[in-house]
Each structure stands twice: as C-alpha cells, then as structure tokens.
Amino acid sequence: MDRHQVKDSSKTRSIEPTIAREHCNVSVTRKLQAPRVKLDPQSVATAITCNRLSIQEIKRRQKRIHGEVLQLSRSMDHPNFTKIDPDDLRRMTMLYDREFFDSQLLSLIGRERLRFGFSSRMTRVAGKLVTHYPTRKRVFPWTKPKVVDDRKFEMTLSSTLLFQAFSDVDRPIVVTGLRCRDRLEAMQRVCEHELVHLLEMFLWNDSSCTGPRFQGVAHRFFGHTEHQHDLITQSERAARNFDIRVGSVVRFSRDGHLITGWVNRITRRATVLVEDGRGERFTDGHQYVRYYVPLEKLQLVQPRSPVGRS
C-alpha cells in the first residue's frame, strides 16, 4: 500500500425517495436557492423536504466541488490523494453548503459548533456524525419557549477506508449506490451522506439513514440510490491479497522467534491468538495471549483453524 498521512462491505439495498411533496411551499424552496435571503430553521426544513434537482445539475455541482477541493487543498495533489487534512473535509463541506444550500446552512447552524476530522480506527464505518449535548437538552432549533441550543456536531470520515480504495485491491468502488472514479469522489459521497445526517440532526434532532426522510433528501439533493458503502475493508484486503481470514492459522516473527496462532479478528491489524497457559481463558476452554500483527507480517499456515476455534 501507499504511505498515507492524515493531519461494511455488505450487500447494499436500493432505496426510493418517499418524501411526500404535498404541502411544499414553493416560495420557500426558491428562497433557499436565492442569494442573501436569511431563512429560519423551520423554513429551511420545509425547503429541504421539497427541493429537487435534476441529475445533470447535481453532477455539475459535484464536479465543481471535486475540482475546487483539489485546487485549494494544501495536502491533496491528486484525486487519489495520499495525504489528507481535516481542513480538506471542512472546505468540502463549505463548498457543498455553497453549491446546494446557498451558503446558508452552516451559517444557520453556526460554524463554531462544527468539528471535522478523520479516523484511522474506523475500519468498517466510512463516516459518522456525532451530536454532542452539553446541557443534555434535546430540542428543535425552533423550540418554544425559547431554549438555548448549544448542541455541537462532529463529522468524522474513515481515512483507512478512503486510502484502501484505489490501492492494492482492484475492483469497482461504489458508495451510496454511485460508482466512484477516484478517492476524492468516494470522499465526496461519504461527506454527502454525513451532511444529510447533519441536516436531520440540526433540524429534527433525529436521523436514520434507513428512514424515508433521509433517503429522500439524499436522493433529491445528491442522487444517492443506496445508503451504504462498498469500500474496501481490511478484511477484504486480507482475503484478497494474503488469503487470510478470521480463523486462519498464521505464523509471524516476534523477537527473533517464530510464533504460530490463529486470526481472531481483522481491523487495522490482525488480532492473532496464541495458545499459552499464562493467557486469558476463552470460551473454547483454551488460554490465549493476544498479538496485534500487521497483515504484511503474517504468513499463512492453514486457511482455517481446527474445528471449535474459528
């Protein structure tokens, strides 16, 4: 793999937009797209559930964002970047705000309430949006009587899954039902997905990517047809490149000695259990010591461990 720096591939199911369009206030939708019109949260919520863009227009805006992120980044030098910084994600989100919400959404939420980052520990989930409640009061932004809304939002993307795309496993990369041509496009699809979570959490204080409201917004604004990713996980890398899976018997070197054990888990590294009377007792009745070993350091001995230990 490339040297990368940072400052569930299960079957996906198709989704259809199911947001009802009755009661949509067309004038509000137009205001959302008009420049320099200050909107209140309830008007934005109404507009978001009614607005619709053509697929051609969505692609044009996504392409503009792709180009500007690459042009303005101090870390990325190629669409299949090998360096990335939280500022890249922040800038991307601001560009989406400009292109799809007339630069009003982030101002309405409050930029000081938003944090962006990447995590190398996220090995299965492509992104997450966390809402922090300092006062533990869960309120709508337009709740009456007036309550101070001090919620903070944190968007985090998986650097591990992004860097494993378009690397040493050659297969199509599909995120939210859309095929990606490079890492930056994959990052855009994940960012769009988390942006819908941000919208829902800010406006309705609730969000579920399996729900009809989420899927309707994701489809009408960004053209998403699914709500899951098919990025390359570490387990897939291990199977394709090293023929190693959970349950495989492997050998590795430690302090000049060859040690044999079996793979219990695969995340950033493989968790290898080595039978040892001084170790922790597991449900199979044996005692094991855990070792955390990079996949590249493992040698396959046997595809699967003996019966009862896999």
N, C-alpha and C positions, 0 to 999 in steps of 0.2 A: 504493500500500500504506500501511497504518498505520505510524506511527513506533513502532518496537518497542524495548524496552530489556531488557537482560539483565545483573544484578549477577552405493529403486529402484522406480520405479513400474512394475515389470514385472508380467506376469500372475502371480497367485498360484495355488497349487495347494492343494486341500483336504487335510486331514490327518485321520487317525483315531487315537484313542488305542489304543496297542497294548501297554501295560504289563500284564504277566501279574499276576493277582491271587492266584494260588496262593501259599502261604507267607506271606500277610499276617497279621501279628499284630494282631488286632482290638483287644486291650487297649492296645497301643502307640498305635493311631490315636485311641483315646479319650483317652489321656493327652495327646496333642498338643492336644486341644481343652479339656482340663480346666485350671482355673486353678491357678497356683502349684505346678506339678509340674516339677521340674528334670529335663531329659532330656539324655542324652549324644548325641553326633553320630550314632552308629550307630542308635540308636532313632529319632531324627528322620528319618534316611534311610529306614528301614523304613516309618515312618508316612507319609511324603510319597509313596512309591510305591504306597501302598494307599488313602489317603484319597480320599473322593469327596463332593462337594457337589452339591445339586440346582441347576439353572439358576436357579430362583427365588431360592434362598438366595444364590447368587453375585451376582445382580443387586442384591439388598437390601444386601449388604455393599459392593459397588462404589458404590452410590448414597450410602451413608453417608459413604464416603471422599470422594466428589465434594463433598458439602456441607461437610464439615469442613475440607477443604483450602481451599476458597473462603472460609470463615468465618474461619479462623485466619491466612490469608496477609496479609502487610503489603504485598505487591506486586500481587496479583490483586484486581481489583474487579468482575470479570465472568467468566463461563465462557469467553468469547472474549477472554481477557486480552491486554493489550498490553505488560505488564511481567511479568517473572518473575525469581526469585532461586533460587540453589541451595538455600536453606533450604526452599523450596516442595517441591523434589524429595525432600529429606531427610525432611521431615514426611510427605509422601505415602508414602514407603517405610515409615516407622514406623507409619503407620495401617494399611498392608497387613499388617505384622507383627502388629499387634494383632488385626485382623479375621480373618486367615486362619491365623495361627500362634501365637495366644495370647501375643503379645509375647515369645516365647522365641527366635525365630530370630536376631534382631540381637544379643540378649544372648549367645547361644551363639557367634556369630561374633566379637563384640566391636565395639562402636560406634566405638571409636577406630581400627579398621582399615578403616573405610569412608569414602570420599570421594564427594561428589556435585557435579555441575556441568552446565553447558550449553555447547555449542559452536556458534558461527555458521559455522564452517568445514565442518561436516558437512552437505553439500548433497544427499547421496543416501542415506546410512545414518541411520535415525531414532534409533538408540541403540546404545551399546556398553558392554560390561562388561570392564574390563581387570583382570587379576590381576598383581600385582607380586610378585616372588620376591626379597627382599633377600639371602637366603643361597643362592639357586639350588637349594634342596632342594624338590622337588615331592613332597609327602607327603599322605596322607589325614589328616584331623584325629584319627583314632583309630589311627594307625600305631604298631606296636610293633616294636622297642623305642621308647620314648618319644622323639620328636624335636620340638624346638620348632617350632611352626607360626607363622611370622612373616609369612605372606602378607598382603598388603593388597589391597583391592578398590576399584575406582573406576568408578562408574556415571555415564555422560555421555549426555545427550539432545541432539538437534539442535534448537536454538532456531529455526534457519532454517526447517526443515520444519514445525515447530509453528506459527510465525507465518504461514506461507504457506497454512495450512489455514484455511478460512472467511474468506478475504480477497478477493482480486480475481479468483479463478477459481471459478466457481460450479458445483460438481459434488459428488456424494456422496463423503464421506471414509470409507474403510474401512481399519481397522488390525487385524491378526490375524484377519481374517475377520468382524469386527464393525463395523457401521456406527456412526459417531460423530456425536453431535449438536452438539458444540462442541469447542473446542481442549482444554479440560480433560479431556474424555473421551478424546480422542486421546492426550494425555499419559499418562493412566491406562493405556491399552492398551500403550503403549511401555514404561512403567515395569513393568508386569506381565511383559512379555516379558523385560526385563533382570533382573527379580527371579528368574525361573526360571534364567537363566544364573548368577546369584549362588548360588542353591541348589546347582546342579550343580557349580560350581567349588569351593565350600566343602566339599561332602560327598564328591564323587567326583574332584575335581581335573581334570575334563574336562567339556566342554559343547559341544553341537552342536544348533542349532535344527532341523536336518533329522533328528535321531535320534528313535527311538521313545520313549525315556525322557523327553526334553524335551517332546515333543508330548503325551505322556500327562499329564504334570504340568500343562502349560499348559491343556489341555482340562478336566481334572477340577477344578482349582482356580479357573480364571478363565474357562472357557467358550470359549477360543480354538479356532477351527476352521482357521486357517491360521497360518503362521509368518512372513509377510511383511507389509509395509505398502503402502498405496496413497495415501500422502500426496502432496501436490503438489510436485514438484521444480521447480527453477529452469528446467530445460529445458522442462518443460511450460508454465510461466508464459510463457517467451519465445515459444513456438509459439502459444499461445492468445491472448495479449494483444498481441504485436508481430509475429507471423508470422515470427519469426526462429528459425532452426535452425542447427545446425552445417553449415557450407558456404555459408550465406547471405552475399551481398555487402552490406556496410553502409557507412554514412558517419557520421562524427562530427566534432565540433569540438574542436580542441586548440590552445591559444594563439592563437586568432583565425583558425586555418586549418582548412579542411575536409579531412579525411583519409578515404580510401576503402581498405577492406581486406575480408578475409573472416573469418567466425567459425570459429575452430578448436576452441573449447571453451566450454562454458557451466557455470559454477559459481555463486558469489555474483555474479560479474560475467562478462561475455563476454570471452574472450581473442580479440582481433582481430589477425590477421597482416597487416601492411602491407609490400608489396614494397619493398625498399630494399637497394641494393648494399652497404651497410655492415652489414647484418644477418646473422643466423645462416642458414647454408645448410640447407635442409630436404630431405627425400627426393625431392621433386618437382624438385629441381635449382635452385629459386629461393631467393633470400635474402630473409628477412623480419625485421622488427622487431615485437616483441610489444607490444600495448597492452591494458590491462585497463580495460574500459569498462562502467559500469552500463547495464543494458538500456534504461532510460528515456532514455539519452543517444544511443541508436543510431537511425539512420534506414535503413530497408530500401531497398536499391537494386535488388537482384536476388535472387530466392528461393534460387538455388544458384550457387555459384562455377563458373567454367569447368571443363570436364572435366579430371581429373587433379589438382585441388587440393582436392577435397572428401574 
